[in-house]
Amino acid sequence: MGRTPRLEFPGAFYHVIARGNHRQPIFHDDRDRRQYLSRLEHYRSRYGFTIYAYVLMANHVHLLLQAAAIPLSKIMQSLLCAFARFYNQRYEQVGHLFQGRYKAILCNQDDYLLELVRYLHLNPARVQHPMDPWTYPWSSHRAYMGEPTPVSVETSLVLKQFGTGLGAARQAYTTFLAEGLGDGHQPKYYDLRVCGEDGLVPGAASTIPQDSTPGPAVPFDDLARAVAHVYGIGPEMLLHQDRRRRCLGPRGMLVFLGREWSGLGVNELGRRLHRDPSNISRLYAYYAAARDMPAEARVEAWLRGNANTQAGNANTQA
């Protein structure tokens, strides 16, 4: 059986774990770690993705990043291959350095950012021979404390959630980390599920197309009315910030058909639904993973009937 394609789209927020083959060490000394971080920064600058947190352990790496135009698969292929070449040349080895495919958990940034930053930065305290996470030099914790790091780390998004003043925010962030010291291993952060708009959604088996071929030329406003009619709700519930669970399926269909039938892009859909593009992409993936074809047929029938009614009215007036 072939591998399931990864779910990738601009703005996607990932917790990435890459382990050594057979859990073998991938870092033997500080030179290895500096080389890895140098390559991470190189590709961050080249591909334009955002790093929120990282931690290097002896036999694995955690990254918390947000993709931009370049998909995660391209980012990780470049990064892991580049470091593997360095490693094999330095230690005169051949073969795989990393264990199969890296693991990538697609998450909801709003719900998981703070928790994942804390979880990664406390990782040195959870190993068999614990290390002090406050002074551990191979994580992005230092960046959050205002110290220089080899990788450019986006810290403002996290710190501003602890306060407007930088000093007070850093102090509150440190307290937040300390509160998680006794939590131990958290399996939920390794769960291969997709975090949807209103919670966890089963993992999708398709990659979101970035340049969808437009389907039938359906005006989006008519499409919104049709979807709302089929689901027995008002169009305003789909087009505005209504977060009730019952809106998730209809809104996902509207986003999907808005791309496929109305030919609208992610940014335009975001503008019309008052959501950011990454949220639109998650809705597309949510619905694409389990399309409701009978409901789509009813939407199409409503549109066709509505069009016929309008045509009949026009003929009567003529």
C-alpha positions, 0 to 999 in steps of 0.5 A: 500500500502506498503512503498517504500523501501529507496534508500541506498548504500555505500557512500550515502549522506543524510539529515536526519530529525527525529521529535517527535511524533505529534511534541512533544518535544524529548529534555526537558533539556541538559541531554536529548541532551547529551544522544542523542549525546552520542548515535550518537557518539557511533553508528558513531564509531561502524558503521563507517559513517561520520557526516558532521553536526547536530543540535538538536532542541526541537522537531526534529533533523537534521543530515547530514551524509554519510553512509559506509558499514552499511545502513542508515536504520540500523544506524537510527533504532539503534540510534532512538531505543536507545534514545527512550528507554532512554527517556521512562525510564527517563520519565516513558512513553510508546509508540512512541517517534518519528513521524513515519519514519524519513525523509531521503533526498538523495543528491549530496554531491558536490552540496549540502554539503556547503548549507546544512551545513549552513542551519542546523547550522542556524536552531536555528535562524529560530525558533519561539523564535530565538537563536544565532546560533553562540553560540548555544551549540547543533549543530556541528557549534562549531566543525567547529570553532575548539571547542570540540563537543560530536560527531566527525564531519568531517569538513575538506571537507567543510573548505578546500573549503574556503581556505587552511589556517585553520584560513582564512577558518574558517573566510570565513565559518563564513561569508558564514553562515552570508550571509544565515541568512535572508533566512528563511525556505528552502523547497528544503532541505526537497524535497524527491528526489534523486540528480543524476549525473547531477541534480535532478532525480525522487525518485527511488523505489528500493534499490541498491543490494550490491552483484548483481548476475552476468548476461550473461558473457559479456566482459565489453569493448564489452558492452560499445561499444554496449551501445554506438552504440545503443545510437549513441555516441562514447564509449569514451563519456561513459568512461570518464568525459563527463558530457553532459546531453545526456550521463546520460541515456546511462552511467546509462545503462552501469553501470547497465548492467556492474554489471548485465551482466559483473559482475563488482563491484562498485569499478571496474566500478568506475575505468573504468568510472573514477568516484568514487564509490558513483557516480557509485551507483547513476548512478545504482539507476538512471537507475534501477528506469526506465530501458529502456528495448527496448534499452537493447534488442537492446544492446543484439542484437548488442552483439549477432550479433557482436559475430556471426560476430566474429565467422564467421570470425574465421571459414573463417580463419580456 
